[in-house]
């Protein structure tokens, strides 16, 4: 080392300019040493240069026990198994930078004794709770397996983005103790290409590949319910639509399940005499072929059927009026003859 030092300082003055002069001469392919002795001297000089650079800018120390310490003018990195359980990399710098992708042979990353945090540009983006395993995106205190503070955008590249669950039920709503109403909206984002609508549909699955649409609610097209009885104001509907309460409509159309009463005007119709009607009323307390008040209160009425029964009575009244008109004319004719 003494010879190396003497050669180094003879070929280059004891300053960095002399060292770099020797380095430049050695690495210049056009430079030709005057003799073999000078070539050896220059080679040893560059070795001295590297050692000098290490002494000037950095220092590596192995303490013979549990770690290597690398120190530069900017800070320190310690590498080594500090105990029998862990291998360690410590630094006094605020950040560690890797200029390549980082892989592990176990395919796993873990926090040490607190939450696992993923950041971009120094800002926290994702947190995995150390105790519960709950994942938070945009929040540092996730309450469930996945909690997102912000909006969720699904884009599979297909026309059918999906969310699937493994059991019978999925609950959507605010957490207990949170005073927030629940409003579910289907709202197209809008486009300069034209009009957009919203549709809500429900299916039954007859098999993994056979599905039948039962409910469709369209914001601007046809909507229908084809899955069973529907109740409004009641939880026990007994018909296709059961309404407990008033219905307000401008028009109601009823398809007939019974024939219209034009049969009253046929010659073979058995029109009861007024005396027979009177006797029936005296005995039953209501018109023939009309349910009693008690029956209507207990069973309700079939609107289409009842309208036809009422129309039947109106047509029977018409016949009675015509009969009375005929009798009056006969009386008037007989009175004129007398």
C-alpha positions in Angstrom: 0.0 0.0 0.0 3.0 2.3 0.7 4.3 1.8 -2.8 0.8 2.3 -4.2 0.5 5.5 -2.3 3.9 6.8 -3.4 3.2 6.0 -7.1 -0.3 7.7 -6.8 1.0 10.9 -5.3 4.0 11.0 -7.7 1.8 10.7 -10.7 -0.8 13.1 -9.4 -0.4 15.9 -6.9 -2.1 15.4 -3.6 -5.3 17.0 -4.9 -8.3 15.8 -6.9 -7.3 17.7 -10.1 -4.1 15.6 -10.3 -6.0 12.3 -9.7 -8.6 13.2 -12.5 -5.7 14.1 -14.8 -4.2 10.7 -14.4 -7.6 9.0 -14.9 -8.3 11.0 -18.1 -4.9 10.1 -19.5 -5.3 6.4 -18.8 -8.8 6.2 -20.3 -7.8 8.1 -23.4 -7.2 5.6 -26.2 -4.9 8.1 -28.0 -2.7 8.5 -25.0 0.6 6.6 -25.3 2.8 6.2 -22.2 6.5 6.9 -22.7 7.6 3.6 -21.2 6.4 0.4 -19.5 7.2 1.9 -16.1 4.9 4.9 -16.7 2.1 2.5 -17.8 2.3 0.5 -14.6 2.4 3.7 -12.6 -0.7 5.1 -14.3 -2.6 1.8 -13.8 -1.8 1.9 -10.1 -2.9 5.5 -10.0 -6.4 4.7 -11.2 -6.7 2.1 -8.5 -5.7 4.7 -6.0 -8.2 7.1 -7.6 -11.1 4.7 -6.9 -10.0 4.1 -3.4 -9.7 7.8 -2.8 -13.2 8.4 -4.3 -14.6 5.9 -1.8 -12.8 7.6 1.1 -14.1 11.0 -0.1 -17.7 10.2 -0.8 -18.8 7.0 1.0 -18.0 4.5 3.6 -19.1 0.8 4.0 -18.7 -0.7 7.5 -19.5 -4.3 8.6 -19.7 -4.5 12.4 -19.1 -8.3 12.3 -22.3 -9.1 14.0 -25.7 -8.3 12.4 -25.6 -5.6 9.8 -23.7 -3.7 7.0 -23.8 0.1 7.2 -23.5 2.1 4.0 -22.9 5.8 4.6 -22.7 8.7 2.1 -22.7 12.4 2.4 -26.5 12.3 2.3 -27.3 9.6 4.8 -27.1 6.0 5.9 -28.6 2.6 5.0 -28.2 -0.4 7.3 -28.7 -3.9 5.9 -28.7 -7.1 7.8 -30.6 -9.6 10.0 -30.8 -7.6 13.2 -32.3 -10.5 15.1 -33.0 -14.2 14.5 -36.5 -13.6 13.1 -36.2 -10.8 10.6 -33.9 -9.4 7.9 -33.8 -5.6 7.9 -33.2 -2.6 5.7 -33.1 0.7 7.7 -32.3 4.2 6.5 -32.4 7.7 8.0 -33.8 9.1 4.7 -37.5 9.8 4.5 -38.0 7.6 1.4 -36.5 4.6 -0.3 -36.6 4.5 -4.1 -36.4 1.4 -6.3 -35.8 2.1 -10.0 -37.2 -1.3 -11.0 -40.2 -3.5 -10.3 -40.1 -5.2 -6.9 -40.9 -9.0 -6.7 -41.1 -11.4 -3.8 -40.7 -15.2 -4.1 -43.6 -15.6 -1.6 -45.8 -13.2 -3.7 -46.8 -11.4 -0.6 -46.3 -8.0 1.1 -47.1 -7.2 4.7 -47.1 -4.4 7.1 -44.9 -4.7 10.2 -47.1 -3.7 13.2 -49.7 -1.4 11.8 -52.0 -0.8 8.8 -50.6 -1.5 5.3 -50.7 1.8 3.3 -50.3 2.3 -0.4 -49.4 5.8 -1.6 -48.9 7.6 -4.9 -46.9 10.8 -5.0 -46.7 10.7 -1.2 -50.5 10.7 -0.8 -52.4 7.7 0.8 -54.7 6.0 -1.7 -55.4 2.5 -0.2 -55.3 1.3 3.4 -55.6 -2.3 4.7 -56.5 -2.4 8.4 -53.9 -4.4 10.4 -56.5 -5.9 12.8 -59.6 -6.5 10.6 -58.2 -6.7 7.1 -60.8 -4.1 6.0 -59.8 -2.2 2.9 -60.3 1.5 2.6 -60.1 3.5 -0.6 -60.1 7.2 0.1 -60.6 6.6 3.9 -58.1 5.7 6.6 -60.7 3.9 8.8 -62.6 1.3 6.8 -65.6 -0.1 8.6 -66.3 -3.0 6.3 -64.3 -5.4 4.1 -64.3 -2.7 1.4 -65.1 0.9 2.0 -64.8 3.5 -0.7 -65.1 7.3 -0.1 -65.9 8.4 -3.6 -67.6 7.1 -6.7 -67.3 3.7 -8.2 -66.9 3.3 -12.0 -67.3 -0.1 -13.7 -66.2 -0.7 -17.2 -65.6 -4.2 -18.4 -65.5 -3.1 -22.0 -68.8 -5.0 -22.6 -72.5 -3.9 -22.5 -73.0 -5.8 -19.3 -71.0 -4.6 -16.3 -71.9 -6.6 -13.2 -71.8 -7.0 -9.5 -72.3 -10.5 -8.2 -72.9 -11.9 -4.7 -72.9 -15.4 -3.3 -75.9 -15.6 -1.1 -79.7 -15.0 -1.3 -79.7 -11.4 -0.1 -77.7 -8.2 -0.5 -78.5 -5.2 1.6 -77.8 -1.7 0.3 -78.2 1.2 2.7 -76.6 3.5 5.2 -74.8 2.2 8.3 -76.5 2.1 11.7 -76.3 5.4 13.4 -76.0 7.4 10.2 -78.8 9.9 9.7 -79.0 9.7 5.9 -82.0 8.8 3.8 -81.6 6.1 1.1 -82.3 7.2 -2.4 -81.7 4.8 -5.3 -81.4 6.6 -8.7 -80.9 5.4 -12.2 -79.6 8.5 -14.0 -77.8 8.4 -17.4 -74.8 10.6 -17.6 -76.0 12.3 -20.8 -74.4 12.4 -24.2 -74.2 14.7 -27.2 -75.1 11.7 -29.3 -78.8 11.9 -28.2 -81.5 10.9 -25.8 -80.8 8.3 -23.1 -83.3 6.4 -20.9 -83.2 4.2 -17.7 -84.5 0.7 -17.3 -84.9 -1.6 -14.3 -85.5 -5.3 -15.0 -85.9 -8.4 -12.8 -85.6 -12.0 -14.0 -86.2 -15.5 -12.8 -83.6 -18.2 -13.5 -85.0 -21.5 -14.8 -81.4 -22.8 -15.2 -77.9 -21.3 -15.6 -78.6 -20.4 -19.2 -82.4 -19.9 -19.2 -83.7 -16.7 -17.7 -87.2 -15.1 -18.0 -87.9 -11.4 -17.6 -90.7 -10.8 -15.1 -90.5 -7.1 -14.2 -89.6 -4.1 -16.3 -89.7 -0.5 -15.3 -88.8 1.8 -18.2 -88.4 5.6 -17.8 -89.9 6.3 -21.2 -91.1 3.0 -22.6 -93.5 0.2 -21.7 -93.3 -1.2 -18.1 -94.9 -4.3 -16.7 -95.1 -6.7 -13.7 -95.5 -10.3 -14.6 -94.3 -12.1 -11.5 -97.4 -12.5 -9.4 -99.9 -10.5 -7.4 -99.1 -6.8 -6.8 -100.4 -5.0 -3.7 -100.6 -1.3 -3.1 -101.4 -0.4 0.5 -101.5 -4.1 1.4 -99.0 -6.9 2.0 -101.5 -9.6 1.1 -102.7 -9.0 -2.5 -105.2 -11.6 -3.6 -105.4 -10.5 -7.3 -103.1 -9.3 -10.0 -103.5 -5.8 -8.5 -104.9 -5.3 -5.0 -105.3 -1.7 -3.9 -106.3 -0.8 -0.3 -107.4 2.8 -0.7 -108.8 5.1 -3.4 -107.9 5.1 -7.1 -108.0 8.3 -9.0 -108.2 8.0 -12.8 -109.6 9.8 -15.8 -110.7 6.6 -17.4 -111.0 3.0 -16.4 -111.3 0.3 -19.1 -112.6 -3.1 -18.0 -112.5 -6.2 -20.1 -115.7 -8.2 -19.8 -115.7 -11.7 -18.4 -119.5 -11.9 -18.7 -121.7 -11.2 -21.8 -123.3 -7.8 -22.3 -127.1 -7.8 -21.4 -128.5 -7.3 -24.9 -130.2 -10.6 -24.3 -132.8 -8.7 -22.4 -134.3 -7.4 -25.7 -134.6 -10.9 -27.2 -138.1 -12.3 -27.6 -137.4 -15.4 -25.5 -136.1 -13.4 -22.5 -138.0 -14.2 -19.3 -138.9 -10.7 -18.2 -140.5 -11.0 -14.8 -143.8 -9.2 -14.3 -143.8 -6.2 -11.9 -145.8 -8.3 -9.5 -143.1 -11.0 -9.5 -140.5 -8.4 -8.9 -142.5 -6.9 -6.0 -142.9 -10.4 -4.4 -139.1 -11.0 -4.8 -138.2 -7.7 -3.2 -140.6 -8.4 -0.3 -139.0 -11.8 0.3 -135.3 -11.1 -0.4 -134.9 -7.4 0.2 -133.1 -6.7 -3.0 -133.6 -6.9 -6.8 -133.4 -10.2 -8.6 -129.9 -11.1 -9.9 -128.3 -8.4 -7.7 -126.3 -9.4 -4.7 -127.5 -8.3 -1.3 -125.8 -5.5 0.7 -124.3 -8.0 3.1 -122.8 -10.1 0.2 -121.3 -6.9 -1.3 -119.8 -5.8 2.1 -118.3 -9.3 2.7 -117.1 -10.1 -0.8 -116.9 -6.8 -2.6 -118.1 -6.6 -6.2 -116.7 -7.5 -9.5 -116.7 -4.1 -11.4 -117.3 -5.5 -14.8 -119.9 -8.1 -13.7 -121.7 -5.5 -11.5 -121.9 -3.0 -14.4 -123.5 -5.6 -16.6 -126.0 -6.5 -13.9 -126.9 -2.8 -13.5 -127.2 -2.4 -17.3 -129.5 -5.5 -17.3 -131.8 -3.8 -14.8 -131.7 -0.6 -16.9 -132.8 -2.5 -20.0 -135.5 -4.3 -18.0 -136.7 -0.9 -16.8 -136.8 0.2 -20.4 -139.0 -2.8 -21.3 -141.3 -2.0 -18.3 -141.6 1.6 -19.5 -142.4 0.5 -23.0 -145.1 -1.9 -21.6 -146.6 0.9 -19.6 -146.5 3.2 -22.6 -148.4 0.6 -24.6 -151.1 0.2 -21.9 -151.5 4.0 -21.6 -152.1 4.3 -25.4 -154.6 1.4 -25.3 -156.5 3.2 -22.5 -156.5 6.5 -24.4 -157.8 4.7 -27.5 -160.6 3.0 -25.6 -161.4 6.3 -23.9 -161.7 8.1 -27.3 -164.1 5.4 -28.6 -166.4 5.8 -25.6 
